[in-house]
Amino acid sequence: MRGLWAIAAPALLCAAQVSSGEAALRRQAAEHPESFAANRHLAEYYIRHKQISAALPWLEKAGRINPADYDNGYDLALARLETNNIDGARKLLQEMLSHQDRSEVHNLLGEVEEAAGKVDEAEKQYETAARQDPSEKNLFDLGTDLLHHRAYPPALTVFRFAAGKYPRAARLQVGLGVALYSSGQYAEAVETLCRAVDLDPGDTKALDFLGGMYDVSPELAREVTKRLAHFAELYPNNASANYYYALSLRKRNLTPGLDDSERMVESLLKKAVALRPGFADAHFQLGLLYSDNRQTAKAVREFEETIRLRPDLKAAHYRLAQLYSEQGKDELSRKEFQAFRSLREDRDSMR
């Protein structure tokens, strides 16, 4: 993204730094209502403080004063998109393209058409942007759009090219891994996602995809577990690495009983929730582990915490209802069963 969403033009940035906050900027805009700079500086203030709705009227006014200013036009189109004025954003971007055919305008127009549900037009705009300027962002957006609409062969082509052009870009490796997996090329998908984790251990997307590959084949599951063990060792403070390694071990050891493997699973999951207290899925897996091993009190605590963090998780309500019933807590059990049924009915009504 250009303009105020990225780095402001140097002159604008200096002016904003000189200003002493919102009151001063509003005073300048009131004293100089026909000043493009005064209106734009105030819009910049609101955008930097993530108040897009507040910035919008000042961007609009600056645009009326100087409709030829490219940065203001781009920022105005983006603000319209973010405030759901899809038609207004499209009209402005099309006007801008009639004066300057820029890849980033095509890319943003792709976002607008995607938001409008115009899939083919969105893809056309993303592709035009990537052809004009095969930047990392333009290629990523095109590939992601193709994946989103299950156009797997062209998505794979885009991500292969993009990952080759930008081999250090972790998100492109993730995209390539997902495209490979979606195309049935599982072994290469694992290798690619492993590279993505190495490039950016803090990004959980690669681990999220890698961690979901246990059930593709027994041979691949062993490879995934080996890789996840390696990542948990390399990045001991990464909650996702600990979580997915625990999950892979648990899936391979389906016989309940607190043997060494189960104790390691428990240790890894407890470490994951310690590193990320809001990690609902890890709490849920701890609940399953304790429930399978008849540690009911511990299981109840974990499922209760799961529901506190993710009240829409049906399975947690169902499991907790069963445990409450076993404990003779009939009223609590009925409440959880009702929550489970309500969530299931809501899901069915959306089909």
PyMOL commands that set and color helices and strands:
alter all, ss='L'
color gray80, all
select helices_A, chain A and resi 3-5+10-18+22-31+36-48+52-65+70-82+86-99+103-115+119-132+136-148+152-165+170-182+186-199+204-211+214-216+218-234+239-252+260-275+280-292+296-309+314-326+330-349
alter helices_A, ss='H'
color red, helices_A
deselect
rebuild
show_as cartoon
